Amino acid sequence: MPPDSNSAPRLRRFGLSEVWVRFLVAIAGLLLAFGAALFSTVSRESGSVWGTIVLASAALLLATLVGLTTVPYLARRVVAARLREAIDYEVTRAGVIYILIAVVIAIAAINTGNNLLYVIVAALLSAIVVSGIASSSVLRSLELDVHLPEHVFAGRPIMARLLLRNTSSWMPSFSVRVVPARRKPARSWRWEAYTFAWPRNRAPEQQWVRLPDRRLRRVSEPQERPILEQSVYFPFLAPAQQLRADLELCFPLRGRYQEKTFGLQTRFPFAFLTKTRRVRLAREVIVYPVVEPTEQFLEVLPKVTGEFESFVRGRGYDLYRIREYMPEDSARHVDWKATARTGGLKVREFSREDERKLRIVFDNPAPGVLAPAAYERAVRLAASLAWHFHHEDVELSFVAPGLEPTADVFDFLHYLALVEPQEATPVFGRLRASEDYNVIVTARERTQVPQGFANVSYVISLAEPKSLTPLS
């Protein structure tokens, strides 16, 4: 029977939750139904037919209302709570020894009939019960939160923050660890191509029958990369206390790391059981590629920088540099003061009037074009170039297959963190003529790059590792 509008607020004044309100009202409804059933029996024995019908109908109606309104609600809450906060048990070595000792003493008590041994066995068993109740009480009132940085690079240590709070107003918690969740290998059934051959024990060229077929196999699903791989220990949490722990994490590879559950573990009080409460707390980290300088990056960067600087210099109003006179220079750009001071003819070189614009293009190759190690080097090189010029006085933009053109370096790094080789339209079809200078990282040969970008591009061709030169 559902709680009415008057009884529910009155019960909540005593600190009772909605679950307890519904439970107590259901008990009251069942008691009324039981009373009505008893009085219907009395009425039947006294010969009152109408009284028996009314009371029996009322008992049946009350029981039906409780069954339809309260029981499903309580069942859903119990199932949801168990799924949300399931607890795993693991017997420790000390627990195994303790149980063996209790079994030996119990056998001795049965064989001898000694009352003192029965008392000792009862004390040993009660200690196990007390241990289970105490450890459940320690874990039940804990809340966990995990804070992770927004931008994470592979190979760079970061600081994660774990917040553990004891929500109980009177019960402290002892010896709690935050541990990684247990991961069970996921397996699923899949159809795959197969060749039916007979006889099966012969070589393929000696078999009489070979027909294309399909078979159902159970394969392992790829495992998610975990975020937490070590435990964090909290020795004591007072009632209503929140503690913080800073944990250093380092992710070796780019990609997606995620956790759906974390574990709160304790052996309190006697270390007979390791009890782990699973806390549903979804967290995800996108790890960007490594941007630390590599040998290939240090080889390419001066060439890219030199080509870019040559592209942006021209006739403008901002002085770029003073250099030696060249035959193609105009006489009106001669700096006579510098010429008189050095004794050699010097000219002024000005920067372009437009802004320094650089566009980094990552031409994602199809599967199988590059070896996995070479592909990772290409991704790392593109990320390193983007990160380097992000800190320079350059207006950046980024283009790649499957990526909307963007000027945000973190959008580009996010793309590179998750990118995999795929069949896609060449990225050159998305490039439009502009005043940007292009740095193109591609697995294609330089001859396959459109000639329309010949004067405004530096192509890093991974198909020609020794020819990292400007496109000409």
C-alpha positions as CSV (number, residue, x, y, z in Angstrom):
1,M,0.0,0.0,0.0
2,P,1.6,3.3,-1.0
3,P,2.3,5.9,1.8
4,D,-0.3,8.7,1.9
5,S,0.5,12.4,1.8
6,N,0.2,12.8,5.6
7,S,2.1,9.7,6.9
8,A,5.2,10.0,4.6
9,P,6.3,13.5,5.7
10,R,5.6,12.6,9.3
11,L,7.9,9.6,9.1
12,R,10.6,11.6,7.2
13,R,10.8,13.9,10.2
14,F,12.4,11.1,12.1
15,G,15.2,10.8,9.5
16,L,13.7,7.9,7.6
17,S,14.3,7.6,3.8
18,E,11.7,6.8,1.2
19,V,12.6,3.1,1.3
20,W,11.9,2.9,5.0
21,V,8.7,4.9,4.7
22,R,7.4,2.4,2.1
23,F,8.6,-0.6,4.1
24,L,6.9,0.5,7.3
25,V,3.7,1.4,5.5
26,A,3.7,-2.0,3.8
27,I,4.1,-3.7,7.2
28,A,1.2,-1.7,8.5
29,G,-0.9,-2.7,5.5
30,L,0.0,-6.4,5.9
31,L,-0.9,-6.2,9.6
32,L,-4.3,-4.7,8.8
33,A,-4.8,-7.4,6.1
34,F,-3.9,-10.1,8.7
35,G,-6.3,-8.6,11.2
36,A,-9.1,-8.4,8.7
37,A,-8.5,-12.1,7.7
38,L,-8.7,-13.1,11.4
39,F,-11.9,-11.2,12.0
40,S,-13.4,-12.7,8.8
41,T,-12.8,-16.2,10.3
42,V,-14.5,-15.1,13.5
43,S,-17.4,-13.7,11.5
44,R,-17.7,-16.9,9.6
45,E,-17.9,-19.0,12.7
46,S,-20.5,-16.6,14.2
47,G,-22.7,-17.0,11.1
48,S,-22.3,-13.5,9.7
49,V,-22.1,-14.0,6.0
50,W,-21.9,-10.3,5.0
51,G,-19.3,-9.6,7.7
52,T,-17.2,-12.5,6.4
53,I,-17.4,-11.3,2.8
54,V,-16.5,-7.7,3.7
55,L,-13.6,-8.6,5.9
56,A,-12.1,-11.2,3.6
57,S,-12.4,-8.8,0.7
58,A,-10.7,-6.1,2.7
59,A,-7.8,-8.4,3.6
60,L,-7.4,-9.5,0.0
61,L,-7.5,-5.9,-1.3
62,L,-4.9,-4.7,1.3
63,A,-2.5,-7.6,0.5
64,T,-2.9,-6.9,-3.3
65,L,-2.2,-3.2,-2.9
66,V,1.0,-3.9,-0.9
67,G,2.1,-6.5,-3.5
68,L,1.5,-4.2,-6.4
69,T,2.9,-1.0,-5.0
70,T,5.6,-1.6,-2.4
71,V,7.1,-5.0,-3.1
72,P,8.3,-4.2,-6.7
73,Y,9.7,-0.8,-5.5
74,L,11.7,-2.5,-2.7
75,A,12.9,-5.3,-5.0
76,R,14.1,-2.7,-7.6
77,R,16.0,-0.8,-4.9
78,V,17.6,-4.0,-3.5
79,V,18.7,-5.2,-7.0
80,A,20.0,-1.8,-8.0
81,A,21.9,-1.5,-4.7
82,R,23.5,-4.9,-5.1
83,L,24.5,-4.1,-8.7
84,R,25.9,-0.7,-7.7
85,E,27.7,-1.8,-4.6
86,A,28.5,-5.5,-5.1
87,I,31.0,-7.0,-2.6
88,D,33.7,-9.5,-3.5
89,Y,35.1,-11.9,-0.8
90,E,38.5,-13.5,-0.8
91,V,39.8,-15.7,2.1
92,T,43.3,-14.8,3.2
93,R,46.0,-17.2,4.3
94,A,45.4,-16.3,7.9
95,G,41.7,-17.0,7.4
96,V,42.4,-20.4,5.9
97,I,44.6,-21.3,8.9
98,Y,42.0,-20.0,11.3
99,I,39.2,-22.0,9.7
100,L,41.3,-25.2,9.8
101,I,42.0,-24.7,13.5
102,A,38.2,-24.2,14.1
103,V,37.4,-27.4,12.1
104,V,40.0,-29.4,14.1
105,I,38.7,-28.2,17.4
106,A,35.1,-28.8,16.3
107,I,36.0,-32.5,15.4
108,A,37.6,-32.9,18.8
109,A,34.6,-31.5,20.5
110,I,32.2,-33.9,18.7
111,N,34.4,-36.9,19.5
112,T,35.0,-36.1,23.2
113,G,31.8,-34.3,24.0
114,N,33.8,-31.7,26.0
115,N,31.7,-28.7,26.7
116,L,34.7,-26.4,26.9
117,L,35.7,-27.3,23.3
118,Y,32.2,-26.5,22.2
119,V,32.5,-23.1,23.8
120,I,35.9,-22.5,22.1
121,V,34.4,-23.5,18.7
122,A,31.4,-21.1,19.3
123,A,33.9,-18.3,20.1
124,L,35.9,-19.0,17.0
125,L,32.8,-19.0,14.7
126,S,31.5,-15.9,16.4
127,A,34.8,-14.1,15.6
128,I,34.2,-14.8,11.9
129,V,30.7,-13.4,12.1
130,V,31.9,-10.3,13.9
131,S,34.7,-9.9,11.3
132,G,32.2,-10.0,8.5
133,I,29.8,-7.5,10.1
134,A,32.6,-5.1,11.1
135,S,34.2,-5.1,7.6
136,S,30.8,-4.5,6.0
137,S,30.2,-1.6,8.3
138,V,33.6,-0.1,7.5
139,L,32.9,-0.1,3.7
140,R,29.2,0.7,3.6
141,S,29.4,4.4,4.5
142,L,32.3,5.3,2.2
143,E,32.1,7.5,-0.9
144,L,34.9,7.8,-3.5
145,D,35.7,10.4,-6.1
146,V,38.6,10.5,-8.6
147,H,39.8,13.7,-10.2
148,L,42.0,13.5,-13.3
149,P,43.7,16.2,-15.4
150,E,42.1,17.3,-18.6
151,H,45.2,17.1,-20.8
152,V,47.4,14.1,-20.5
153,F,50.5,13.2,-22.6
154,A,52.0,9.8,-22.9
155,G,55.2,9.4,-21.0
156,R,54.6,12.4,-18.8
157,P,53.7,11.8,-15.1
158,I,50.5,13.4,-13.9
159,M,48.9,13.8,-10.5
160,A,45.5,12.2,-9.9
161,R,43.5,13.1,-6.8
162,L,41.5,10.6,-4.9
163,L,38.9,11.8,-2.4
164,L,37.5,9.3,0.1
165,R,34.7,10.4,2.4
166,N,33.1,8.7,5.4
167,T,29.4,9.6,5.3
168,S,28.6,8.0,8.7
169,S,28.0,10.4,11.5
170,W,29.2,8.0,14.2
171,M,31.0,5.0,12.7
172,P,34.7,5.4,11.8
173,S,36.4,3.4,9.0
174,F,39.7,1.6,9.4
175,S,42.4,0.2,7.0
176,V,40.8,1.0,3.7
177,R,42.5,0.7,0.3
178,V,41.3,2.1,-3.0
179,V,42.2,-0.7,-5.5
180,P,41.7,-1.2,-9.3
181,A,38.6,-3.1,-10.2
182,R,38.9,-6.7,-11.2
183,R,38.7,-7.2,-14.9
184,K,37.4,-10.5,-16.2
185,P,38.3,-11.4,-19.8
186,A,35.3,-10.7,-22.0
187,R,34.5,-13.4,-24.6
188,S,31.9,-13.5,-27.2
189,W,30.7,-15.8,-30.1
190,R,31.5,-14.7,-33.6
191,W,31.1,-16.2,-37.1
192,E,34.2,-16.4,-39.2
193,A,35.2,-17.7,-42.6
194,Y,36.2,-21.3,-42.7
195,T,37.1,-24.0,-45.2
196,F,35.4,-27.4,-44.9
197,A,38.0,-30.0,-45.9
198,W,37.9,-33.8,-45.9
199,P,39.8,-35.9,-45.0
200,R,40.9,-33.5,-42.3
201,N,44.3,-35.2,-41.5
202,R,45.7,-34.7,-45.0
203,A,47.6,-31.9,-46.6
204,P,45.4,-29.4,-48.5
205,E,46.5,-30.5,-51.9
206,Q,45.7,-34.1,-51.0
207,Q,42.2,-33.5,-49.6
208,W,39.2,-34.7,-51.7
209,V,36.7,-32.0,-50.7
210,R,37.4,-28.3,-49.9
211,L,34.3,-26.0,-49.6
212,P,34.0,-22.5,-48.3
213,D,32.2,-22.5,-45.0
214,R,31.6,-20.5,-41.8
215,R,32.0,-21.5,-38.2
216,L,31.1,-20.1,-34.8
217,R,34.0,-19.4,-32.5
218,R,34.4,-17.8,-29.1
219,V,36.9,-15.0,-29.2
220,S,38.3,-12.7,-26.6
221,E,37.2,-9.1,-26.7
222,P,39.9,-6.4,-26.5
223,Q,40.5,-5.3,-22.9
224,E,40.1,-1.8,-21.9
225,R,43.2,0.0,-20.7
226,P,42.9,0.6,-16.9
227,I,43.6,4.0,-15.3
228,L,44.5,2.8,-11.8
229,E,47.1,0.0,-11.5
230,Q,48.1,0.4,-7.9
231,S,46.4,0.7,-4.6
232,V,46.1,3.8,-2.3
233,Y,45.9,3.2,1.5
234,F,43.9,5.1,4.0
235,P,44.6,3.9,7.6
236,F,41.7,5.7,9.3
237,L,38.7,7.9,8.5
238,A,36.9,9.5,11.3
239,P,33.1,9.9,11.1
240,A,32.1,12.6,8.5
241,Q,35.7,13.0,7.5
242,Q,37.1,13.4,4.0
243,L,40.7,12.5,3.1
244,R,42.6,13.3,0.0
245,A,45.5,11.3,-1.6
246,D,47.5,12.5,-4.6
247,L,48.7,9.7,-6.8
248,E,51.3,9.9,-9.6
249,L,50.2,8.2,-12.8
250,C,52.1,7.8,-16.1
251,F,50.6,6.3,-19.2
252,P,53.2,4.8,-21.6
253,L,51.0,4.8,-24.8
254,R,48.6,7.1,-26.5
255,G,44.9,6.2,-26.6
256,R,41.9,5.8,-24.4
257,Y,42.1,4.7,-20.8
258,Q,39.0,4.1,-18.8
259,E,37.5,2.7,-15.6
260,K,33.9,1.8,-15.0
261,T,34.3,0.7,-11.4
262,F,36.8,1.1,-8.5
263,G,37.3,-1.0,-5.5
264,L,37.2,-0.2,-1.8
265,Q,39.0,-3.0,0.0
266,T,39.6,-3.8,3.7
267,R,40.9,-6.7,5.9
268,F,39.6,-5.1,9.1
269,P,39.4,-6.3,11.8
270,F,41.1,-9.8,11.9
271,A,42.4,-10.2,8.3
272,F,40.4,-13.4,7.8
273,L,38.7,-12.0,4.7
274,T,39.7,-9.5,2.1
275,K,36.4,-7.8,1.4
276,T,36.2,-5.5,-1.7
277,R,33.2,-3.3,-2.4
278,R,32.8,-2.3,-6.1
279,V,32.0,1.3,-6.6
280,R,30.5,2.3,-9.9
281,L,32.5,5.4,-10.9
282,A,33.1,5.9,-14.6
283,R,36.3,7.8,-15.5
284,E,38.0,8.2,-18.9
285,V,41.4,9.7,-19.9
286,I,42.4,10.5,-23.5
287,V,46.2,10.2,-23.5
288,Y,47.9,12.4,-26.2
289,P,50.9,11.1,-28.1
290,V,54.4,11.7,-26.8
291,V,55.6,15.2,-27.7
292,E,59.1,15.0,-26.4
293,P,61.8,15.7,-29.1
294,T,63.0,12.6,-31.0
295,E,65.9,12.2,-33.4
296,Q,63.6,12.4,-36.3
297,F,61.9,15.5,-34.9
298,L,65.2,17.3,-34.3
299,E,66.2,16.5,-37.8
300,V,63.0,17.8,-39.4
301,L,62.4,20.9,-37.2
302,P,65.2,23.1,-38.5
303,K,64.2,22.3,-42.1
304,V,60.6,23.1,-41.5
305,T,61.4,26.2,-39.5
306,G,63.8,27.4,-42.2
307,E,61.3,26.9,-45.0
308,F,58.5,28.5,-43.1
309,E,60.6,31.6,-42.2
310,S,61.6,31.9,-45.9
311,F,58.0,31.8,-46.9
312,V,56.8,34.5,-44.4
313,R,59.6,37.0,-45.2
314,G,58.9,39.5,-47.9
315,R,58.0,43.2,-48.3
316,G,56.2,44.6,-45.3
317,Y,56.6,47.2,-42.7
318,D,58.1,45.1,-39.8
319,L,61.8,44.7,-39.9
320,Y,62.6,40.9,-40.2
321,R,66.5,41.1,-40.2
322,I,69.5,42.8,-41.7
323,R,71.6,40.6,-44.0
324,E,74.2,40.6,-46.7
325,Y,73.2,42.2,-50.1
326,M,72.2,39.8,-52.8
327,P,72.2,40.7,-56.6
328,E,68.4,40.4,-56.8
329,D,67.8,42.8,-53.9
330,S,66.5,46.4,-54.6
331,A,68.9,49.3,-53.9
332,R,66.2,51.1,-51.9
333,H,66.4,48.4,-49.2
334,V,70.1,49.1,-48.5
335,D,70.8,49.9,-44.8
336,W,73.5,52.5,-45.1
337,K,74.2,52.7,-41.4
338,A,74.9,49.0,-41.1
339,T,76.9,49.2,-44.4
340,A,79.1,51.9,-43.0
341,R,79.5,50.2,-39.6
342,T,80.5,46.8,-41.1
343,G,82.2,47.8,-44.3
344,G,80.0,45.4,-46.3
345,L,76.8,46.1,-48.2
346,K,73.8,45.4,-46.0
347,V,70.1,45.3,-46.8
348,R,66.9,45.3,-44.7
349,E,64.5,42.4,-45.0
350,F,60.9,42.9,-43.9
351,S,58.3,40.5,-42.7
352,R,55.1,39.9,-44.7
353,E,52.2,42.1,-44.0
354,D,49.9,39.2,-43.3
355,E,50.1,37.0,-40.2
356,R,52.4,34.0,-39.9
357,K,50.0,31.2,-40.7
358,L,51.0,27.5,-40.6
359,R,48.8,24.5,-41.4
360,I,49.8,21.0,-40.3
361,V,48.3,18.2,-42.4
362,F,48.2,14.6,-41.3
363,D,47.5,12.3,-44.2
364,N,46.3,9.2,-42.4
365,P,47.4,6.1,-44.4
366,A,45.3,3.0,-45.1
367,P,45.8,-0.2,-43.0
368,G,49.0,-2.1,-44.0
369,V,50.7,0.8,-45.7
370,L,53.1,1.4,-42.8
371,A,54.4,-0.9,-40.1
372,P,52.9,-0.3,-36.7
373,A,56.2,1.2,-35.4
374,A,56.5,3.5,-38.4
375,Y,52.9,4.6,-38.0
376,E,53.4,5.5,-34.4
377,R,56.5,7.5,-35.3
378,A,54.4,9.4,-37.8
379,V,51.7,10.2,-35.2
380,R,54.3,11.2,-32.7
381,L,56.1,13.5,-35.3
382,A,52.8,15.2,-36.2
383,A,51.9,15.7,-32.5
384,S,55.4,17.1,-31.7
385,L,55.3,19.6,-34.6
386,A,51.9,20.8,-33.5
387,W,52.9,21.1,-29.9
388,H,56.2,23.0,-30.8
389,F,54.5,25.6,-33.1
390,H,51.7,26.0,-30.6
391,H,54.2,27.8,-28.3
392,E,55.5,29.9,-31.2
393,D,54.1,33.2,-32.6
394,V,52.2,31.3,-35.3
395,E,48.6,31.1,-36.2
396,L,48.0,27.3,-36.5
397,S,45.4,25.2,-38.2
398,F,45.1,21.5,-38.6
399,V,43.6,19.2,-41.2
400,A,43.3,15.4,-41.2
401,P,40.9,12.7,-42.5
402,G,37.9,12.5,-40.1
403,L,38.8,15.7,-38.4
404,E,36.9,18.9,-38.9
405,P,39.4,21.7,-39.7
406,T,40.3,23.3,-36.4
407,A,42.7,25.8,-34.9
408,D,42.7,24.2,-31.5
409,V,45.8,22.2,-30.9
410,F,44.1,20.0,-28.3
411,D,41.4,19.0,-30.8
412,F,44.2,17.8,-33.1
413,L,46.1,16.0,-30.2
414,H,42.8,14.3,-29.2
415,Y,42.4,13.1,-32.8
416,L,46.0,11.8,-32.9
417,A,45.5,10.1,-29.6
418,L,42.7,7.9,-31.0
419,V,43.6,7.7,-34.7
420,E,44.1,4.3,-36.4
421,P,45.0,3.5,-40.0
422,Q,41.8,3.5,-42.1
423,E,40.6,3.6,-45.7
424,A,39.7,7.2,-46.4
425,T,39.7,9.8,-49.2
426,P,43.1,11.4,-49.4
427,V,43.3,14.5,-47.3
428,F,44.6,16.6,-50.2
429,G,41.1,16.9,-51.6
430,R,40.1,18.9,-48.5
431,L,43.0,21.4,-48.9
432,R,42.1,24.7,-50.4
433,A,44.4,27.4,-51.6
434,S,45.2,29.8,-48.8
435,E,48.0,32.0,-47.5
436,D,48.9,29.3,-45.0
437,Y,52.2,27.4,-45.2
438,N,51.6,23.6,-45.1
439,V,53.6,21.0,-43.3
440,I,52.3,17.7,-44.6
441,V,53.0,14.3,-42.9
442,T,52.1,11.6,-45.3
443,A,53.0,8.0,-46.2
444,R,52.7,8.8,-49.9
445,E,55.6,9.7,-52.2
446,R,56.2,13.3,-52.9
447,T,55.2,12.8,-56.5
448,Q,51.7,11.9,-55.4
449,V,51.2,15.2,-53.6
450,P,49.3,17.7,-55.8
451,Q,51.6,20.2,-57.5
452,G,49.3,23.1,-56.6
453,F,51.0,23.2,-53.1
454,A,54.6,23.1,-54.5
455,N,55.6,26.5,-53.3
456,V,53.7,26.6,-50.0
457,S,54.4,23.1,-48.6
458,Y,57.0,21.1,-46.7
459,V,56.3,17.4,-47.2
460,I,57.5,14.8,-44.7
461,S,57.2,11.7,-46.8
462,L,57.4,8.6,-44.6
463,A,57.6,6.5,-47.8
464,E,61.0,8.2,-48.4
465,P,62.6,8.4,-44.9
466,K,65.9,9.8,-46.2
467,S,64.2,12.5,-48.3
468,L,62.6,14.8,-45.8
469,T,63.0,17.8,-48.1
470,P,60.7,20.6,-49.3
471,L,58.3,19.7,-52.2
472,S,59.7,21.1,-55.5
